[in-house]
Amino acid sequence: MFGFVRPLRGELKVREWERFQSVYCGLCHTIRQRYGILQTTLLSYDCTYLALVLDALEDNGGTVCRKRCIMHPLRRKSCACESPGLVRAAAVSVILQWHKLGDTIADERGFKRAAARLLRLFLSRGYERAARELPDFDRRTGQLLQELNELERQKTPSLDRPADAFANILRAAVADFGRDSRILEEMFYHTGRWIYLVDACDDIQEDFASGSYNPVILRWQLRQPVLLPTVKDAMNHTLLQSLAASYHAYILLQPYRDAGIIENILCQGLPEVTRQVLEGTFSNDGGKNRHGSL
């Protein structure tokens, strides 16, 4: 995924930040144990958020252990213990990254395409296991990405149609996960819509230079790679609407723990990322397509 979903660290309590770190590390260990160490190099904060929310809905979740890893070989770090929520998030992460590499192979040329082919080859065994565990999600992801690719080939100027296709991938990621799955689907649908559109805003300069598809450029027929004030206002409105819809779904849940962290992400972290992206000050270090060491 993209690495935009993160908390506003300065507003978290120390124990909340440590808990977020432990879920990140626990998800990394879960991926490593189930699918292989190479899969962990593609871990992002987005799936950490997914793991955090799903684990918060389990009455017997939230347990912590201490483990070493390659990034921290000399001292043990607190890690969330494996749980159904972490297992689901781990499989989703592996499947999403596999399909994303497929898109890179289709869209890129030269070194990037060759590197994606090689990496996909090494990741194939872990992906096959994850796909067996979540076959419906794997199939649905492939279908929705084909739909999204077709919209991109048509250079659809709509914001809603490609954003809807991507958002439905995250909806599928939480389908049939416990008694709250319908609420989760609504919550993650709107989070997915926000991710797609904020990524489009963040990629304007790069896509303008390369001629790649970008719905924001096409929607407002931008003649230069900058967000005009009227476009900023319109995108800020639609992005914050998606966050509000995601939060309204969230408040219907009854999490057993980590409500402060989840609310920080939804109400502070993601609005702050929105502001930074629209102002052109967002930095992707620490989450976007990067393992990251917390």
Residue, then its C-alpha position, 0 to 999 in steps of 0.5 A: m500500500f502507500g504509507f499515508v495512514r499514520p498517527l500524529r505522534g506528538e498527540l499520542k501518549v507515550r504508552e499509545w505510541e509504544r502500542f502502535q510500535s508493538v503492532y507494527c513489529g508484531l505484524c512484521h513478525t507475523i508476516r515473516q513467520r507465515y510468508g517469509i522474511l522478504q515479504t516484510t520489506l514491503l510492509s507499510y503503516d497502512c496495514t499496521y492500521l488495519a491490524l490495529v483496528l482488527d485486533a482492537l475488536e478481539d476481547n482476548g487480543g492486545t497481548v504483547c511479547r518481546k522479540r529480536c529481529i534483523m533491524h534490532p538484533l541486540r535487544r528485544k522489542s515489544c511486539a503484539c502477539e499473533s492474533p486473528g487480526l494480525v493474521r488477516a492484516a498480514a495476508v492482506s499485505v502480502i496479497l496487495q503487494w503482489h498485485k501492486l508489483g504486477d501493476t509495476i510490471a505492466d506500467e513500467r519499463g527498463f530497470k523498474r520492470a525487471a526489478a519488479r519481475l525478479l522481486r515478484l518471483f522471490l515473493s511467489r511462495g508467500y503470495e500463494r500461501a496468502a492467496r490460499e488463506l484469503p482466496d475471495f480477497d485475492r480474486r476480488t483484488g485482481q478483478l478490481l485492479q483490472e477495473l481500475n487499470e481499464l479506467e486508467r487506460q480510458k483516462t477517465p476524468s472522474l475522481d469517483r470511479p477510480a477511487d471507488a474501485f480502489a476503495n472496494i479493495l479495502r472493503a474486501a479486505v475486511a469482509d466477513f471478519g467477525r460480527d462487525s464486518r459490515i461496519l468495517e467494510e464501510m469504514f475501510y471503504h472510505t479510508g481506501r477512497w481517501i488513500y487513492l485520492v490523496d495519493a493522486c494529489d501527492d503524485i501530481q508533479e511526477d505524473f505530470a512529467s511522465g504523462s501517467y494517468n492522474p484523475v486530479i490532473l484530468r478532472w481540473q485539466l491542470r496545465q502545470p504540475v501544481l494544485l491551484p487554490t480552487v483545486k486545493d479547496a475542492m480536494n480538501h473538501t472531498l478528502l475530509q468528507s471521506l475521513a468523516a464518513s470513515y470516522h462515522a462508521y468507526i464510532l459504531l464499533q465497540p473496540y476493546r482497546d486502542a480507541g485513543i490511537i485509532e481516533n488519533i489516526l482518523c481525526q488528527g493523523l490523516p487530516e494532517v497528512t491531507r494538509q501536508v500533501l495539499e501544501g506539497t510538504f508531505s514526506n513519505d519517509g517512514g511508511k511509503n513502500r519502505h520497511g522503516s524501523l520504528 
